[in-house]
Amino acid sequence: AVAERELARQARGPKARAKTPLAELRMRMHGYIRWARAYPQRFKLTFGAWTKDNSALGEAAASALGGLIDLVVRAQEAGALPQGEPER
């Protein structure tokens, strides 16, 4: 439940929006780093190996990842990042 909540929070992203997709991606990545440093146990729980298959947790993870991939695609389309597989 904690990991699911943290992933859902990450998927929502920051409250403030940046002017460009690349700036927003950077803001989001810096947020991940701040969160991981402030809550290392939550980070390990959320991004470590899950011991049980949980559909809600999987959906939260997919949503969080999808938001990041969308930002990468938008930054690529704006020419701020090189073309290629956005998930990579």
N, C-alpha and C positions, 0 to 999 in steps of 0.2 A: 504494500500500500504506500509506503514511503517513496519507493522508487517510482511508482506510477505517478504520484503527486509531483515529484521533482521533474519528471519528464514532461508532464503536462504544463508545468510552469515554464520549462525551457521552450516548449513548443509555442507558447504565447509570445515569447520574446520580450524585449524591453518595452516599456511604456512609451518611451520617446522614439521617434522615427528619425532616421538620418536622411540627408538630402539625396544620397546616391545608394544604389544597391551595395557597392563595395564598402562604403562607410557604415551601412547598416550591418553588413556581415562582420566587419571588424568590431563594431560595437557588441554584437552578439557573442563573438569569440572572446572578447575581453570580459564579458559577463560570465561566460563559462569558467574562465580562469579565476575570476574573483570568487565565484561560488565554490569552485573546487578547493581553493585555498582557505576559504572561510569555513567550509563544511567537508573536510576530507573524508569523514566516515560516510556521509551521504553520497559523495562522489563515488567511492569504492562500491557502495551498495548499488547505486544506479547503473554504473558502467562496468561493474565486475560481472563475473559469471552468475547467471541466474540459475538457481537450483530447482525451480519449478516452472513448468509451462503455464503462463497466465495470459489469457487473450487480452485482457484490459491493459496489462503491462506492455504487451507486444504492440497494441494499437497506439499507446502513448509514445513508445519508442519510434514507431514508424512516423507518427505525426511530427515529433521533434526533428527527426532526420529529414523528413520531407520539407520542413520549413527552411532548413539550412541549404538543402539542395536547390530549392526555389531561389534563394538569395544568390547562390553561385551562378545559376542559369541567368538570372537577371543581370548580374555583374558581367558575365560573359557576353550577353547581348549588348551591353553598353560599351563593350570593348575594354573594360577595366581588368578583366582576367583572361588568360589565354583560353582558346577553345579546347574542348576535349570532354571527357566523361566527367560530368559535374560531381558525381558522388566521390570520385577519386580525389 
